[in-house]
Amino acid sequence: MKHYDVIAFGTGSAMNIVAELIGMQPNIRVAVIENSMVGGICLTRGCIPSKMLLYPAEVLHETKRLSIFGIDVEIKNIDFNHVVSRVRESIVHESKTIEQNIKADPRIDLYQTTGEFIDDYTVKVGDEIITGDKILLCIGSRPLIPKIEGLEEAGYITNRDILFMKKLPKRLAVIGGGYIAAEFGFFFNMMGSKVTILEMLPRMISQEEPEISDLLEREFRAQGIDVKTNHKVVAVEKRGDSKVVIAENTETGSTVEVVADEILVAAGRRSNADITKPEKTGVKTDKNGWIIVNDYLETTKPNIWACGDAIGKYMFKHVANYESQVVFYNAFLGRKIKVDYHAVPHAIFTYPEIASVGLKESEAIKKYDILVGYYPYENTAKGEAMAVKDYFVKVIVEKDTYRILGAHIIGPHASILIQEIINLMYTNDQSAIPIYRGMHIHPALSEVVERAFYSLQPPEAWHG
């Protein structure tokens, strides 16, 4: 039985902590456990490969708009296999490089297998048993596969499988309507698939502002994506070479059949705690299996910490990186730093792009006296030059203090435009005043953010 100073589950954000420890303690002994490609979800099957796939889709979308500007182009061929293999080769190379670097450090033992707790601070890795003084539960998450009659028999793919596809499906049914469904629905549509998105809720990307969801749905339909909201998938059948997805309208009870060559399940994420079994070392989980932590990211068991997808709060890589810093300070430097989630940003890399931070209007109005500002891209010089329509910036501030409470953008470069607002939300007073005082380059697209703040009004003025 080997004993370690630290056992780290996962090679994603856990490695931020391990890297700090290696630099700080030359004689430390660390066990790192990884049951998939080294590098973590973000690198190997999440945000990085998906955005590498989405960029050529974005270029294709822009190419198709060139006729607006009097430019006549023809897309002769889309080599789907090349698009995917380019990303796969890059990701595999990066993963192998990280793996080699970990193995080269004599202070780290890399266990490329599943780790399962069998007792207090005791983990079974393959045929070995290891123990640790401190444990980092950065165990990630995996796709949630809903219980749908016939789904397993018919077969399906998730985001984990896309990098290993060799052939573009002519018809793709997407189960789910969140950000993963939106991004890959857009990608496959641009590659040439006939895409149908089936969402059981009344609108896609339901975590976003309603007007953003509505606009994305309109844009998707205009791009040729068939979006069916209020449709719950109840069964899947295999008919010859095709897969038939049967969905029930949650309002009328009627059913529709969607014939597809492949099914992409993008119905959310689930915990990996059922694999790791942290309860055997005294770590409690909630009813959905997410690891319970306090404000300092310590679990219910002393000296065991968790961050990232494992705790089920905000499943974004930038949040996991932030949380790993909090864990490092609290677990290894003896500080008492609470996590701060008041301004967690995220983006959806479809076309149009979407970015949000902070409270939605419906949330803010329950707690504060607020002002809301809207401004359309098309009313700026750059927006007019880009010939874009209907896209907008929406901002929410506290009326008396001008403290920024939230911001929501749909349109080109939304993830870049929102950063100006995010940074101000991390200042001491979180005030919008620097936006008024600062010069915004004319005629840059950033003017749409500035003008949104100049258009603040009570919410009822916008909603009638």
DRENTOR-440003 format. One record per residue: x, y, z of N, C-alpha, C, O in turn. Coordinates in steps of 0.05 Angstrom, whole numbers, plus 5000, padded with zeros to 4 digits. Each point is the difference from the previous one (the first is absolute). Layout:
# residues N
XYZXYZXYZXYZ/...
# end
This chain:
# residues 464
501749765000498350245000501850255000501750035017/497850154964501550254998498550225014497650024999/504050155014498850245013501050254987502450024993/495850185003500750254987499250235017498249995017/503250234979499250255013497450104989498350105014/501349864959497650104986499149794980501749904985/495850055014498849844978498250194985498150125011/502449914963498450184983498449834980501249854984/496250175016498349884980499750194977499150225003/501749684973499650174976502650144992501650085016/498649974957502350144989499150264987501450104982/496450015027499150264990500950215019502450045004/495750105009500850225018501449915025501350165013/498549584994501649905023502950044995501650045019/499349964956502850034994501050285005502450045004/495850164997500850265009501150005028502050125006/496649735011500849975028502649845002501850085015/498349704971502449835001502450154991502249975012/497650194967502250164990501150195021502450035003/495750105011500850185021501549855022502050105011/497049674997501249855021502849904993501850005016/498549914959502549904990502150225002502449965007/496850284985501850235001500750095028502150125005/496149825014500350105027501449805019501450075019/498149674976501049795018501649794984498849824988/503850205012501649834983499949705008500649834983/498650115041500049715008497249895002499649785010/498550364979497249915001499649744983501349974980/496849865029499249774985497150024993498350035017/501149964956497350044990499249774983501549904983/496050005022498849814982497950144983498350155011/501849824963498050114982498549784986501249814989/496250205013498349784989498450114976498750215002/501449654976498650084976499049764985501649824992/495850165003498949774986499250054971498649844988/502450395002499450064972502650144988502149975012/497650164966502350144988501050215020498450135013/504249894990501250195018499650284990500350064976/498950125043499650284992497450115010499550245000/498749585008497450095010497950034979500649994976/496950055033497850024981500350234981499549974976/501350275033500250234983501749954976499350074977/503149825028501949964978499149774982500250024975/499049765037499849754984497249954987499949864980/498050265032497349944988498050235006497649964996/503450275013498250215008500550264984499850004976/500850215039500050274988502150034978499450134980/503049775023502150054980499449864973499950144980/499649605020499449884974497450104988499850034975/498250035042497550094988500350284987498950054979/502750125033500550264988501749994975499750164982/502149645018501649964976498249904977500550074977/497549775029498149914980498150234991499450024977/499950145043498150224994501150224983498650144986/504149905015501150224985499649974970499050194987/501649585001499449974971497050034994499250094979/499149835040497150044996499350294999498450094984/502950075034499650295000501050124973498750184989/503649735002501050104974498149944978499550174982/499449595018498049924979497650185001499050094980/500149975045497650175002500650284989498350114986/504049995020500750274990500450004970499250194986/501849595004500449974971497350014985499750124979/498349765033497349994988498750275001498050054985/503050145032498850275001501350194980499150234998/503049684989501550194983498450134978500750214990/497249655001498450114979498750275008499450174983/500249875043498950255010501850244992499150224995/503549725003501950214994500950004970501950134993/496549724991500650004971502349814993501250034978/499449785039502249814995498849734994498649895017/502050014959498849754991502149775004502150004987/497349825031501849775005498549744998497649995001/503949804995498949734998501649815019502549994998/496149875019501349805017499849744985497849884998/504550024992499949764983499949745017498749814991/502550195032500149755015500650065029501550195006/497349665012500750015028501049725008498549815000/504150175006501249755008499749965030501750085016/496149794991499349965029502249855014500850075022/500249724965502149845013502550175006501349965020/499450224961502350175005499550205023501850045016/495850074984499350195022500449865027501150125019/497849644983500149865026502849895006500950035023/500449854958502649885005502150225007501849945016/498050294973501850225007499850065030502150035013/495549984997499650055028500949775017501450035020/497949734972500749765015503149975002501049955022/500450094957502949975000501250215019501949945014/497150304986501050215017499649935030501850035016/495849884990499349945027501549765010501150005023/499249794961501549765008502950075005501249915019/499950264964502850085004500450155026501949955015/496350244990500250155025499649825024501550035020/496749794979499549815022502549835005500849975023/500449934956502449835004502350165011501649905016/498650354976502150175011499750045030501949985015/495650084993499550035029500649745015501250005022/497949784966500449745013503049955004500949915021/500750144958502949965002501350185021501849915015/497350334987501150195020499349915029501750025018/495949874985499349905027501749765007501149985022/499249844959501549755006503050065004501449855014/499550374974502950075003500750105027502450015007/495650085009500650115026500149785021498049865004/504350095009500249785019498350035025499749815015/499250424989498450055024497149924995498450005019/500949944956497249944993499849714990501649924983/496549945027499249744988497350034986498150085013/501949864962497550034984498749734998501249814989/496450165021498449764999497950044978498150145004/502249724974498250034977497849785002500049824984/498350225035497949815006497950155016500350235007/497549635000498050125016500749975030500849795009/498950435005500549995029497449975015498150144995/501949685024497549955016500749985029501849855008/496850315008500549995029499049745012497949904992/503749995026499249755014500050045030499049835015/502150394995500150065029500950295003500550144980/499849955045500850275005502750064987502049875006/498150334977502450094987501549784985502450014996/496049794996501249764988498649954973497649994998/504149984981498949984973501249754986502449955002/495849914985500949774983500450114972498250114988/504249855001500750084973501049754985502249915004/496049984979500849754987500349785021498149945015/504249944986500649785019501450115025500849845018/499650424984501550115022498250155019497850094993/503149945032498750165021501950235008502349955006/496650294994501650235008498550165021497650005001/503950155015498950185020501250274997502250034988/496450175023501150284998499250175023497949955013/503850244994499450195021497850204992498250065016/502150044960498050184989499149914973501649894984/495950155010498949894975498550224985498450155012/502049874962498750194983498049854982500849854982/496750205022497949874984499250184977498050145001/503549854978499450154975499249804979501349974980/496549895026499349764985498350064975499349814986/500150445009498650074975497149915000498849955021/500250014955497249914995500049854974502049994986/495749905007499749864975497250064989498350095014/501249844960497450064989497849855015500349775007/497550364997497649885011498449874978499350134980/500349615023498549864979497249945011499749835018/498350304972497349965011499049714994500849884980/497450035037498849734995497850034980497850075006/502949864969498150014978499849724987502049884993/495650035004499549744989501449974972499450164982/502249645015501349934975502550164993501349954980/499550245037502350174994502649844999501550024982/498949815039502449845001500249814976502249974988/495649915005500049814978500550134973501549894984/497450355013500450144974502850124998501150024978/500050065045502750125000499950304998498150114988/503950025023500150295000502950095004501849845005/498650424992502750115006499650235021497850105003/504449975010500050245017502450174991501349944981/499150285034502350174992502649855002501950094987/498349705029502549845002500749874974502349944995/495750004988500549844976500550154975501049894980/498450375020500150154975502750014988500349994975/501850035041502750014990500949754985501950004985/496649785019500849754989498149914977500149774991/498250425001498249944977501550024974501850174997/497649654985501349994974498250114978500950094979/496549915026498150074979497950195010499049965023/500350234961497950195008497249874997499449904978/499050105043497349894996498350194984500050255004/498549644977498350184983497850125016499250234996/499749615023497950105018500849955029500749775007/499150445009500849985028497750095018499050224996/500249625023498150075020501550065026501649845009/497950395003501350085024498050005023497950134999/502649705021498349995024501150195021502149965011/496450264994500950205019500150274986500450024975/499450205041500150264988501750205015499550244999/502549665016501850185015502350094982499949984976/502250115038502250124984501549804983501050064979/499349695031501449794984498349934976501149984978/496349995025498349954978500050234979500149954976/500050295035500050244982502650014984499950044975/502349935038502650024986500449784979500850054978/498649705030500449784981497849994979500449914977/497250195030497950024979500950204979499649944976/501550285032501150204981502249884984500150044975/501849825038502349894986499149804978500950034977/497549785030499249804981498350124977500249914977/498250285030498550144979501850134980499649984976/502450165034501950134981501649804984500850064978/499749715034501549794985498349884978501149884981/496250145021498349904979497949805009498549904984/501450045043497949825010497350145001499950245003/498049604994497350105006499549965030499849775009/500150445006500049985029497250065011498750194992/500449645027497650045015500750005029501149815011/498250415004500450025028497449965015498050134994/502049685025497649945015500450075029501649885014/497050334995500350105028497349985014498050094990/502049795034497549955014499050265014497650015006/504150194998499250255013498850194979500249954976/498450265033498850184981501950164982499250104979/503349915029502050144982502749885003500749885021/500950154958502849925001501650175020499050215009/503449704997501850145019498450165021500150245002/498349615013498150125018501350155023498750155014/504049814990501450155021500650294991500950165017/498649904958500550274990497550175002497849905006/502550364989497750185000498049914978500949914979/496550125026498149904980500350124972499849864980/500950405019500350124973502449904985500150004976/501949905040502449884987499349724989500749934978/497849925038499149734991498350034975500449854981/497850345020498150034977501650074974499449904979/502550285024501550094977501849774989500149964976/501149895042501749774990498249804986500849904979/496950045031498249814987499250104972500049854981/499450415016499350124974502449984981499749934977/502650135033502549984984500549724991500749954976/499049865042500549724993498049914978500849864981/496750215023498149924979500650124973499649874980/501350385021500750134975502549874987500350014975/501449875041502349864990499349714990501849874989/495850055016499149734991499949795021499549774994/500950315031499849815023497149995009498750205004/500349554998497349965009500049995031500949805012/498150415001499950015029497349945009498050144994/501749645022497449925011500250035030501049825014/497950404997499850035029497449875010498349934984/501550035042497749875012499749724988497749904998/504549974996499949724990501849825016502550034999/496349795015501549815016500349734985498149884991/504450045006500549744986499249775018500849985023/497449854967498949785016501049734990499849805015/501150184961500949744989501850044976499950214987/501749595008501750004976499849724988500049805014/499750194960499849744986502149994978500850204988/500149565007501849954977498349884977498849805003/501250344975498549914976501949994977500750204988/500249565005501949974979502650135007501149955022/499950224961502550155005499550265015501950155006/495649914999499350265013499249965029499349785009/500950445006499150015027497750205001500150224989/497749705024497650165002499750095029499749845018/500250424986499750125026497050085003499050164983/499749745037497250075004499850195024500849945022/498050294973499850215020497150085004498450024981/500950035045497350085007499950305006501650105015/496550034973499550295005498950025028497949905007/503650245011499250025028497550185004498950005022/500350144958497650175002497549864989497950025012/502449844966497749884986499849705004497849894997/504449985010500049715002500449864974500349754999/499850394979500449884974503049924997501750105014/498849714968502849914996501050064972498450024981/504250015017501350034974502249794998501149915020/499650024955502249824995502150144984499550124980/503049875030502250124986501949774991501049855016/499350134958501749794988502950114998500450224989/501549635022502850105000501949774994499349765003/503150324989502149804997501649975025501349805005/498750425012501449995025498550175021498650194993/501749745032498850145022502250115018501749845010/498250414996501850135019498550055026498150155000/502849735021498850055026501550235014502449975006/496250244999501150245013498050105020499050224999/500449615021497950045019501050085027498549975020/503950134982501150085026502349835009501049834985/499950215039502349865011499249865026498150085013/503549714994499549865025502649965015502250024988/497549935037502449975018501449744995498849804991/503850205014501649764999500449875028501649815003/496950295017500449905027499249715002501049855017/497150054966499249725001502349824992500049765007/502050354978502449844992502150025022501349805007/499150445004502150055019499349915028501849935016/495650074991499049925026501250155024501049875018/498850404982501250155021498749965027501150065021/496449834979498649955025501549805018499650005024/502149844964501549805015502350125016501249875017/499450384978501950145016498750235016501450175011/496049824990498550205016499350264986499150195014/501249824960499250244985497149984991499249804987/499250395021497250004993499550124973501450184991/496549724996499150114974497150075003498649915018/500450264963497250075001498449794985501049794992/496450265005498249794988500749934971499349794990/502250394997500849954972502849904998501149964978/500250005044502749895000502250215000502449935000/497050334999502050205000501250025028498649985020/504050064982501450015025499450265015500150224989/499249745036499250235017502650135012501649865012/498650404984502350155011499050245015497750094996/504050025021499350255014501050244984500949974977/499050275034500850244986503050004994500950174984/500649655028502949994996500849774982502449944996/495549924993500449774982501149755014501049824987/498750175039500649765015497649825002497750105004/502649644992497849825002499249955029501150125018/497149704986499149935027502149835015499649945023/502549984963502249855013502550185001500850114979/500449935045502450175002502249914980500549774996/500850434993502349964982499349884973501849914986/495650095008499249924973498550244988498150105011/502849984965499050244987499049934973500749804988/497550375001498949954974499650264985499650215011/500649774962499650244983499249904972500249774994/498950434990499349944973497349864997498250045018/501449814961497449874995499149835023497649965004/504349935011499449825022497950105020498549855011/501550424992498150115020497450104987498250085014/501749904960497550044985498850295001497650034995/504150175009498950275002500250154973497950044987/504550035005500350144975502149844984502450025005/496649834976501849814986501350134975499449934977/502450255029501650144980502949985008500650015024/501249974957502949975006501150245015501649965018/497550284975501150245014499150005029501450105018/496249784988499249985028501749795015500850055022/499749734965501649795012502950105006501149945021/500050224960502650115005500050195024501849995017/496150184985499750185023499749845026501350065020/497149734979499549845024502649865009500549965023/501149954957502549875007501950185015501549925017/498450344976501650205015499050025029501650015019/495849994985498950025027500849755016500750025023/499149744965500849765013502950015008500749935023/501050164959502950015006500650185024501449935018/497350314982500550185023498949895026501450015021/496349874978498749905025501349745010500349965024/500249864958501049735008503049995006500949845016/500650344970502949975002501550255011502349985007/496350244993501350245011498750095026500850205012/497149664997498850055025498350265001499550105022/499649994955498350244999497149925002499349774999/499050435004497149955001498750194980499050215007/501049704968498850154978497549874991499949774993/497950395007497449904991499850024969501150194988/497549635000499550034972498050224995498250065016/502150084962498350224993498949964972501550004980/495949955018498749944975498250234990498149954985/502450295024498150224994500050084970498150114990/504149824997500250094971501449774984502250044991/496449745006501049784985499250034971497649994994/504350054988499350044971499949734985501249805009/497450204969500249774982499250094972498950224996/501849624985499450064972499149754985500749785008/497750264972499149794982501050074972499350214990/502349624998501450074976498549904975501149854984/496450235014498449964976500350244982501750185006/496849834973499650254986497050064999498549854987/500650365027501550205014501349895026498949825013/503350314994501349935026498450125023498650214997/501549665026498650095024501950025023501749825003/498050385014501750025024498350135022498550194995/501949715029498450105023501750015025502049845002/497350335016501350015027498150125020498450174993/501749725031498350115021497149934998499349794989/499050385022497249945003498450054974500750184985/497349665012498050064979498150215011499950055024/498650084958498250215008497949905020499550145020/499449624976498049895017501149955028498550025020/504149924982501249955026500650275014499650035024/501550164961500950255011497650165011500250135021/497549864965497850175008498749915026498650165013/501949594995499049905025501650115024499050005023/503550084972501750085022500750305000500750115021/499150024957501050274997498050184985498349904985/502050365019498750204982502050034977502250105004/496949834972501949984978499450184977497850104997/504249944986499850124974501049804980501949855005/496950154971500849824979500750164975498550184993/503749744994500750134975500249804977501149785004/497850304974500249844975501350174979499750254999/501949624983500950144977500549804977501449805005/497550254971500449824978502750054986500850234997/500449564994502550014984499650194976501750164993/496049804994499650134974499950315002500350144979/499449965045499950295003502750125006500350245006/501849604992502750105002501250004972499149854982/503050315014501250014973501249734992499849924977/501549955042501249744994497949794994500349844982/497650175034497849814995498750044973499449814987/500350445005499050064973501949894979499249894979/503450165025502049904981499949704997500549894979/498949975044499949714999497349894990499749764995/498450425001497449934989498649795018498849814990/501450245036498749815019497350125009499750255002/498449585004497450095009499149855025500649765003/498050385014498649885023501849945024499049965022/503650034975501849935022500250245019499650234992/500949715034499950225020501749945024500949785005/499550435011501249995026497950085020498650204996/501249655026498150075021501650015026501549825007/498150405008501550035025498050075023497950114995/502849815029498350045023501750125023502049895007/497150335004501450135021498150075023497650034996/503650005028498450105023499650304996501850154994/495749935010499250284993501650215014501050194988/499349795038501250215016503050014998501250215002/500149564995502949985002501349964973502550044997/496049884983501149934973501949755002501749964983/497949895038501449745003499049814978497649964997/504349924989499249824978499149745012501549875016/496150044977498949755011500149784979500149765007/499850314968500149794979500250124972499550234996/501349604986500250094972499649754982500849785006/497950274971499349784982500250104971498850204993/502749664991500650084973499549784981500749775005/498050294972499849814978500850144974498950214993/503149684994501150124976502949944997501249885017/500050204960502849954995501850105023499650225010/502449624997502050075020498950065027501150155016/496649724991498850055026501849935023500150155020/501449634977501849925022502350205005501150015022/499650144957502150215003498750255011501150135018/496749954971498750255009499350005029500150215013/499149564998499050005027502350025021499550055023/503049914968502250005019500450275014500850015023/498650214962500250265012498150025024500750125021/497049764977498050005022500949825023499750075023/501249694970500949815020502250125018499949985024/502050154963502250125016499050205020501050025022/497150154969498950205019498449865023499950115022/499049674973498549865020501849885022499149905020/503550104975501949905019501650235013502049955014/497250294982501150235015498650025027498049875005/503050305013498950025027497150095000498349885014/501050324970497250105000498449894977497650054998/503649804983498649884978498450204983497949934989/503150315010498550224988500350014969502149924989/495850174998500050054971501250264992500450064977/500250115043501050274994502450014982500150174982/502049655021502250014981499349964971501450094982/496349795012499249974972499250274989500550064977/498350115040499250274991502550174998500250174982/501749805035502450175000502049924979501550164990/498649585004502049904981499350054971497750004992/504350064992499650034971499749734987501549815005/496550174978499649764984500750064971499050204989/502749644999501050054973497750014981498249835000/501750384983498050024979501349964973502150114995/496749724988497549865003500349715006499449834984/501650105040500449725008497449885010498250155008/501649594992497649875009499550045030497849975010/504350095005499850055029498150235007499150025022/500350154958498150215005497249905007498450145013/500949614979497449905006499749955030497850035011/504449905003500049975029499650285013498450035018/503250164973499850275011497250114998498950115019/499949854957497350124996497849855015497950125006/502649635000498049855017499950135027497850035012/504550054999500050135026498850294998499050105020/501250024957498850274997497049994995498750205000/500249564997497149974995498549895023497849894997/503350135027498749895024497350135005499750245000/498349595006497350085006498849805020501049785002/496850305012498649805016499149774983499450044976/500449725034499349764984497350044986499749914977/498450225036497450024988500150174974498249974983/503750205015500350174975500649824976499250074978/502249715027500749824978497849804994499649934977/499049995044498149794997497150094996498249854997/501550425004497350114995498249965025497750094999/
# end
